[in-house]
Amino acid sequence: GIQVEQSPPDLILQEGANSTLRCNFSDSVNNLQWFHQNPWGQLINLFYIPSGTKQNGRLSATTVATERYSLLYISSSQTTDSGVYFCAVERKDSSYKLIFGSGTRLLVRP
Amino acid sequence: DAGITQSPRHKVTETGTPVTLRCHQTENHRYMYWYRQDPGHGLRLIHYSYGVKDTDKGEVSDGYSVSRSKTEDFLLTLESATSSQTSVYFCAISDLPIGGLYEQYFGPGTRLTVT
């Protein structure tokens, strides 16, 4: 099956720093989503981005489907950005089923 | 936020007992999903539904069954709970894709402990 690899697995930042999280996938995909899981366990939709670039405030994401990777950029990080960031993809031959990576755990220190 | 609720939110049960988790949506979305989340594994799909009474298996379906008798409700049953089923369970929903595009939205999760 399709493999979804996220890097780095863990990241510690000082408040105000910028970061880039990466998601590599091993096969062609129909769809890709980025999620943030906050410290209370809630999964929050960040981006639906099967290709191209999107921005939402301090966060932006880019997916290069032909090269099978996606990047999530966090600028001017805040302590509320802490949590786990997941990338999830849907294979081209799948029926709306997402395959998740193992996540990047981010800690932003004040 | 998508209207998705899960019940119960926390449950402790004993090995060998049956357990049913409920997912309820108010969005009238066609697709519903059950995932489990374990340390080091991200989320893994257990079962999903593509309509009332239409369900299919995901990647970790052994030991679980599901039912969907109404659009708004998707039930996950652990037929005989085992300690390996201790996990956090998430429900998700999505609607018919528009132009091939769609998103999944997640409920708040149910923490299940099997002793």
Interface residues (C-beta under 8 A of the other chain):
Chain A: G1 V4 N30 N31 Q33 F35 G41 Q42 L43 N45 Y48 P50 F86 A88 S95 Y96 K97 L98 I99 F100 G101 S102 G103
Chain B: Y31 Y33 Y35 G40 H41 G42 L43 R44 L45 Y48 Y50 D56 G58 E59 V88 F90 A92 S94 P97 G100 L101 Y102 E103 Q104 Y105 F106 P108 G109
